Amino acid sequence: MKKIIVATNNKGKLKEIREILTDYELLSLEEVGINVKVEEDENTFRGNSLKKANEIFKVANIPCIADDSGLCIDIFDGWPGVETARFLGDKASQEDRNKYILEKMKDKSGEERNAKVVCDIAYVDNENTIVVEGIIEGKISKEERGNNGFGFDSIFELENGKTLAELSKKEKNDISSRRIALEKLKDKLDKKE
């Protein structure tokens, strides 16, 4: 079975990726003893995912998958985008970021609240560089709702009126932008095998 490093130590993310890429032995950074912090300083999700995958591949010389994702609000030209986890600085909590977004959106209504969650995944090995993207559309809710998510899940509302945090873990994983991107990656990897 082909080994691939997933550039993460996030167990939830690793589990989700393992559920989709079942034909590969997927290893976390911890499992291969890599303790490299790649600075996400590119201005696109694609750039950050490629940078991480390339840097980890150079260190380990084992094929690598890396992702970058975030929340993009249409009326603010895709803000916070690649800065989703950092736009209030390193000391801010996710609760602080969600409250800031809700406050910034308080006078917006209807289509002005439209947003999307974007996930880009890069795969790098000796011969291939593949980048895929998954997107789910929705809008920013009026208030935080739900307890089943993390990040901005409690303020991202789907067409069905539920926030991501109001879905079960399975429901969320079935429609996530990461799953969409992973399915695309799986198709590309299956074709090159």
C-alpha positions as semicolon CSV with decimal commas, in nm:
position;residue;x (nm);y (nm);z (nm)
1;M;0,000;0,000;0,000
2;K;0,141;0,338;-0,103
3;K;0,232;0,568;0,186
4;I;0,128;0,933;0,185
5;I;0,201;1,188;0,455
6;V;-0,087;1,415;0,546
7;A;0,059;1,749;0,657
8;T;-0,140;1,762;0,980
9;N;-0,159;1,632;1,333
10;N;-0,533;1,706;1,348
11;K;-0,689;1,366;1,424
12;G;-1,034;1,463;1,295
13;K;-0,894;1,584;0,964
14;L;-0,679;1,270;0,931
15;K;-0,980;1,045;1,002
16;E;-1,188;1,221;0,736
17;I;-0,909;1,188;0,479
18;R;-0,854;0,819;0,567
19;E;-1,226;0,750;0,512
20;I;-1,197;0,870;0,152
21;L;-0,846;0,772;0,042
22;T;-0,882;0,410;0,154
23;D;-0,630;0,268;-0,095
24;Y;-0,337;0,447;0,072
25;E;-0,154;0,428;0,403
26;L;-0,199;0,782;0,535
27;L;0,041;0,903;0,802
28;S;0,030;1,214;1,018
29;L;0,337;1,434;1,068
30;E;0,366;1,295;1,421
31;E;0,359;0,935;1,296
32;V;0,660;0,998;1,069
33;G;0,842;1,210;1,329
34;I;0,828;1,539;1,139
35;N;0,802;1,851;1,350
36;V;0,817;2,121;1,083
37;K;0,597;2,430;1,107
38;V;0,534;2,564;0,757
39;E;0,445;2,932;0,756
40;E;0,122;2,988;0,565
41;D;0,218;3,320;0,407
42;E;0,084;3,273;0,054
43;N;-0,213;3,483;-0,057
44;T;-0,426;3,191;-0,183
45;F;-0,548;2,861;-0,040
46;R;-0,380;2,694;-0,340
47;G;-0,049;2,864;-0,262
48;N;-0,054;2,766;0,106
49;S;-0,149;2,403;0,039
50;L;0,120;2,369;-0,229
51;K;0,384;2,530;-0,007
52;K;0,306;2,292;0,281
53;A;0,297;1,981;0,059
54;N;0,625;2,074;-0,114
55;E;0,810;2,154;0,208
56;I;0,701;1,834;0,386
57;F;0,778;1,626;0,075
58;K;1,131;1,773;0,063
59;V;1,190;1,679;0,428
60;A;1,043;1,327;0,415
61;N;1,076;1,227;0,048
62;I;0,738;1,056;0,084
63;P;0,434;1,174;-0,117
64;C;0,247;1,443;0,076
65;I;-0,104;1,586;0,096
66;A;-0,164;1,930;0,248
67;D;-0,472;2,147;0,262
68;D;-0,569;2,504;0,333
69;S;-0,922;2,622;0,380
70;G;-1,128;2,909;0,502
71;L;-1,440;3,119;0,496
72;C;-1,495;3,362;0,206
73;I;-1,768;3,628;0,233
74;D;-1,885;3,749;-0,108
75;I;-1,969;4,110;-0,018
76;F;-1,617;4,157;0,124
77;D;-1,446;4,016;-0,188
78;G;-1,375;3,683;-0,023
79;W;-1,255;3,816;0,313
80;P;-1,133;3,668;0,549
81;G;-1,016;3,400;0,301
82;V;-0,662;3,277;0,370
83;E;-0,663;3,489;0,686
84;T;-0,965;3,305;0,832
85;A;-0,770;3,169;1,130
86;R;-0,554;3,479;1,177
87;F;-0,742;3,797;1,082
88;L;-0,766;3,918;1,443
89;G;-0,412;3,811;1,532
90;D;-0,268;3,509;1,708
91;K;-0,419;3,589;2,049
92;A;-0,782;3,598;1,929
93;S;-1,005;3,299;1,998
94;Q;-1,242;3,146;1,743
95;E;-1,526;3,293;1,946
96;D;-1,368;3,639;1,904
97;R;-1,343;3,588;1,527
98;N;-1,703;3,466;1,496
99;K;-1,834;3,761;1,701
100;Y;-1,632;4,002;1,487
101;I;-1,778;3,856;1,165
102;L;-2,135;3,866;1,302
103;E;-2,089;4,229;1,408
104;K;-1,942;4,320;1,068
105;M;-2,241;4,152;0,898
106;K;-2,517;4,285;1,129
107;D;-2,656;4,536;0,874
108;K;-2,638;4,293;0,581
109;S;-2,938;4,096;0,461
110;G;-3,040;3,849;0,191
111;E;-2,773;3,790;-0,074
112;E;-2,538;4,031;0,106
113;R;-2,483;3,749;0,357
114;N;-2,368;3,498;0,091
115;A;-2,044;3,316;0,167
116;K;-1,859;2,999;0,085
117;V;-1,619;2,758;0,249
118;V;-1,322;2,680;0,025
119;C;-1,073;2,395;0,069
120;D;-0,772;2,345;-0,158
121;I;-0,573;2,024;-0,130
122;A;-0,228;1,976;-0,283
123;Y;-0,061;1,642;-0,351
124;V;0,311;1,627;-0,428
125;D;0,538;1,333;-0,512
126;N;0,847;1,279;-0,729
127;E;0,654;1,310;-1,055
128;N;0,324;1,482;-0,980
129;T;0,183;1,800;-0,841
130;I;-0,196;1,797;-0,814
131;V;-0,414;2,071;-0,664
132;V;-0,790;2,031;-0,625
133;E;-1,057;2,254;-0,476
134;G;-1,383;2,193;-0,293
135;I;-1,641;2,465;-0,229
136;I;-1,970;2,472;-0,040
137;E;-2,203;2,768;-0,072
138;G;-2,407;2,920;0,208
139;K;-2,440;3,240;0,404
140;I;-2,343;3,397;0,733
141;S;-2,614;3,331;0,992
142;K;-2,757;3,609;1,210
143;E;-2,622;3,446;1,526
144;E;-2,415;3,148;1,636
145;R;-2,611;2,820;1,632
146;G;-2,514;2,461;1,701
147;N;-2,256;2,276;1,910
148;N;-2,122;2,010;1,673
149;G;-1,859;2,208;1,490
150;F;-1,545;2,407;1,530
151;G;-1,407;2,719;1,369
152;F;-1,677;2,917;1,194
153;D;-1,920;2,620;1,167
154;S;-2,168;2,786;1,405
155;I;-2,206;3,094;1,180
156;F;-2,203;2,928;0,835
157;E;-2,561;2,851;0,729
158;L;-2,648;2,611;0,448
159;E;-2,939;2,634;0,204
160;N;-3,145;2,410;0,434
161;G;-3,128;2,678;0,707
162;K;-2,896;2,481;0,936
163;T;-2,547;2,591;1,031
164;L;-2,262;2,344;0,986
165;A;-2,250;2,318;1,368
166;E;-2,615;2,201;1,372
167;L;-2,534;1,900;1,154
168;S;-2,417;1,565;1,284
169;K;-2,051;1,489;1,224
170;K;-2,150;1,244;0,948
171;E;-2,384;1,495;0,780
172;K;-2,111;1,760;0,786
173;N;-1,842;1,524;0,657
174;D;-2,071;1,412;0,373
175;I;-2,098;1,766;0,233
176;S;-1,778;1,936;0,349
177;S;-1,555;2,131;0,112
178;R;-1,269;1,903;0,221
179;R;-1,469;1,594;0,118
180;I;-1,547;1,750;-0,222
181;A;-1,177;1,826;-0,275
182;L;-1,072;1,479;-0,152
183;E;-1,312;1,306;-0,391
184;K;-1,156;1,503;-0,678
185;L;-0,807;1,411;-0,557
186;K;-0,904;1,044;-0,528
187;D;-1,024;1,046;-0,891
188;K;-0,695;1,199;-1,008
189;L;-0,480;0,960;-0,802
190;D;-0,683;0,658;-0,924
191;K;-0,629;0,766;-1,286
192;K;-0,251;0,794;-1,246
193;E;-0,210;0,456;-1,071
